[in-house]
């Protein structure tokens, strides 16, 4: 499962932070997820709970911030929101479109007690 691997990578980072900052309890984890990352928030939350069980992150609230998919035309420089994965510039109809946001997946913040 895709979400399981993502949660695994989240916990690798959390564990580093726990050691680094000597945290004792994590109450909230905020994740930034790009639109292109096909992530089911419900599944991700369920996986998170499994991983968090018996750790200091048990019961932590998971917050999602979704980042829309945006592209930039290499031809005219126009930036726009990509709809339905149509990578075509609405200004000049060129299809040389660079993805400038929407691929994100990272921990934005950890709230510790
Ligand atoms: Zn263009």
Boltz pocket constraint, residues with backbone or C-beta under 6 A from the ligand:
constraints:
  - pocket:
      binder: B
      contacts: [[A, 73], [A, 74], [A, 75], [A, 76], [A, 77], [A, 78], [A, 89], [A, 90], [A, 91], [A, 92], [A, 93], [A, 94]]
      max_distance: 6.0
